[in-house]
Amino acid sequence: MTSDAPDTTPATEEGPRRTPAQGATARARPAPAPRVTRPVGEVRRALAPIEFTFDLRQTPPDKVLGRLFAALDRVTPDVTLLVILRDVPELAGVTANAVALLARAGYVSDLSRLPGGGQRMRVRSRSRPRDPYLAEASETLEAAGAPDAGPPANDPFPEG
């Protein structure tokens, strides 16, 4: 037989009586902060490089190339793909073949070893310059129709 009246616990040194539904968490919650609407500034494209890590350590050697090129088809040219591979003899021919095929397809790639028995292959589009600030400068020159004139006349470090 239960009654509809809430059960209350006796008052203790901690504070006044409370119902079991209130519990200790109800007392610990702070009052909600007032909502502040902040103005949103101009949204611009970030100049930070974008890297996507693609882990192929568990992939069989015969499927690495297919998955690598499928991933490159899904990312935009401004994304650098970091491919993680195992460093085993079975993948030596696959990585050499991948570097050659990537160069033919217009990609720049390099390989480096990782301490845990792996390899990292960095793949980026050849059409994308390394420095984003250089990309903006070349787009400005192309828009103006000016050919690349080389270094400025007042170059403080002339080649020589």
N, C-alpha and C positions, 0 to 999 in steps of 0.2 A: 504494500500500500504506500503509494507515494503521494505527497501533497503537492499542490501547485505553488506553494510558498517557497521562495529560495532559502536554502540552508545558509546559515551564517556561522562563522567561526568566532569564538570569543576574542575580545581585544587583548593584545599582548603588548610588550614593550615596543614593538616595531611600529605600531600605528593603530588606526581605527579598524573596526570590523569591516570585513569585505566578504563578498560572496565568492564561492569557488569559481564561478565563471570569470570573475575579474582577474584572479590570480596575480602572481608577481610581475608578469610581463606587462599587464595593463598599467601598472604603476611606473614601470621603467621607460615607457615610450615618451619621447619628447613631443612637444606640440609641433605640428607641421609648420615648416617654414613658409612664409608668404611667397607666392610665385612672382618672379620678376621677369618681365619681358625685355630682352636685350635686342637692340637693333642688329640685324645681320648685315655684314659688310659685303663687298663685292666678292663673288666666288670666282676664283681663278684656278687654272690648271696648275698643279704642283710641279715643280721642277725636280723633285727628288727622283732618283732612279727607282724603277719598279723591278723587283726580283721575285721570281716564283720558283720555289724549291720543289723538285720532282724526284721522289725517292724511288729508284729502280733497283735497290739492293736485293730484293727477293724475286726479281724478274728473271726468267730463264734467258740465257744468252741469245737464243734464236728469236726472242720477241723484243729485245731492247730497241733495235732500230725502228721497228714499226711503232712502238709506243712513243719513242722520242719524236719522230716526225708527226705523229698524231697530236702530240702536245704542242708542237710548234705551229701546227695549223690552227689551234684553238686560241693562241695568245696573239696580241697585237705586236707590231714591230718595235714598239717602245719598251717592251718587257724583256728583261734578261732572264733566261731560263737556267737555273742551277740544277744540274742533274747529278744525283748521288748514285754511284755504282759501286759494286764490290771490286776489290783489287785482287782478282784471281787470274790465273793463266788463261782460263777459258774465255775471258773478256778482252784479252789483249788484241786479238784480231778484230773483234767487234768495235772497240774504241777507235782503232786505226781506220777502219772502214767508215765509222761515223764521222770522224774529223774530215776525211776526204769528201764524203757525200755532202756534209754541211757546207764545205767551201764551195762546191759546185752549185749548191742551192742558194748561195748568197749570204751565208751566215759566217760569223767569226766565232771561233771556239778555241778554248784552251783547256788543258787538263792539269790537275794538281792532285797530289796524294793527301789523304786525310789520315790522321794518326791511328784510327781504329780499324785499319785494313780496308779502307775505301778510297774511292776516287771521286773528285768533283769536276764536272765538266761545265764550264760557263759558256752559254750559247746566246749570242745576240745578233740582231739583224745588221748586216753590213751597211745598210742605208741610213742607219741611225748614228749620228755622231756621238762620241763619248761624253762630251761636255754639253749639257743642255743650254748653257749660255751661248755656246758656239752655234747651236742649232737656231736660236733666235736671231743671231747676227746674220747667218747665211740666208734665212728666210727674208729678213729685211732687205738684204742686197738683191736677192732674186726679185722681190716685189718692186724694187726701184729700177730693175733692169740693168744694174751696174755689174760688169764682170769683176771677177776676183782680181784685185790689183796687187795682191801680195801685202807685205808689211808696210806700214806707214813710212813716209819720208823722214820723219823725225824719230826713227827707231833708236832708243838709247843703247841697244845692244845689237849693232849690225853684225851680220854674218861676215866672217872674213878670215 
